[in-house]
Amino acid sequence: MAYDERKIANSFYLPKRPFLSGVSGLIDFTGSQTRYYTKQILERSDAEAMRADWEAVGASLWWAIAQHERKVKEEYSSG
């Protein structure tokens, strides 16, 4: 991938893990636990980014509808 997953994941969230998970992370020599949490964090941040994008699309649609209605009212009033 073109980006560093660990850097992105750490910039968004710190996972809330129980004490035993933290202790087991000390002896996780393969890094499997870190990869799991990184994947989980990236998926969550992707979902939030998609939600924000769709909110922006919705706001643009409402703005366009209001502009159209205003234009129609102006034409109706003047004509």
C-alpha positions in Angstrom: 0.0 0.0 0.0 1.0 3.6 -0.6 0.5 4.6 3.0 1.8 3.5 6.4 -1.1 1.7 8.1 0.4 1.9 11.5 1.0 5.6 11.3 -2.6 6.3 10.1 -4.1 4.0 12.7 -2.1 5.6 15.6 -3.2 9.0 14.5 -6.9 8.2 14.7 -7.4 6.1 17.8 -5.8 4.3 20.6 -7.5 1.0 21.1 -9.1 0.3 24.5 -7.7 -3.0 25.5 -8.1 -5.0 28.7 -5.1 -5.4 31.0 -4.4 -9.0 29.9 -4.4 -8.1 26.2 -1.8 -5.5 27.1 0.3 -8.0 28.9 0.0 -10.5 26.1 1.1 -7.8 23.7 4.5 -7.8 25.5 5.1 -11.4 24.4 3.6 -11.1 21.0 6.7 -11.6 19.0 4.9 -12.1 15.7 3.0 -8.8 15.9 -0.3 -10.5 15.2 -2.2 -8.6 17.9 -0.9 -5.2 16.6 -1.9 -6.1 13.0 -5.4 -7.0 14.3 -5.9 -3.7 16.1 -4.4 -1.7 13.3 -6.9 -3.3 10.8 -9.8 -2.7 13.2 -8.8 1.0 13.6 -8.4 1.5 9.9 -11.8 0.0 9.2 -13.5 2.2 11.8 -11.8 5.3 10.4 -12.7 4.4 6.9 -16.4 4.1 8.0 -16.3 7.5 9.6 -14.7 9.0 6.5 -17.4 7.5 4.3 -20.1 8.8 6.7 -18.6 12.3 6.6 -18.4 12.2 2.8 -22.1 11.2 2.5 -23.1 14.0 4.9 -21.3 16.4 2.6 -23.1 15.0 -0.4 -26.4 15.3 1.4 -25.7 18.9 2.4 -24.8 19.7 -1.2 -28.1 18.2 -2.4 -30.1 20.2 0.1 -28.3 23.3 -1.0 -29.0 22.6 -4.7 -32.7 21.9 -4.0 -33.0 25.1 -2.1 -31.3 27.1 -4.9 -33.6 25.5 -7.5 -36.8 26.2 -5.4 -35.7 29.8 -4.9 -35.0 30.3 -8.7 -38.4 28.8 -9.5 -40.2 31.1 -7.0 -38.4 34.1 -8.5 -39.4 33.2 -12.0 -42.9 32.6 -10.9 -43.1 35.9 -9.0 -41.7 37.9 -11.9 -43.5 36.2 -14.7 
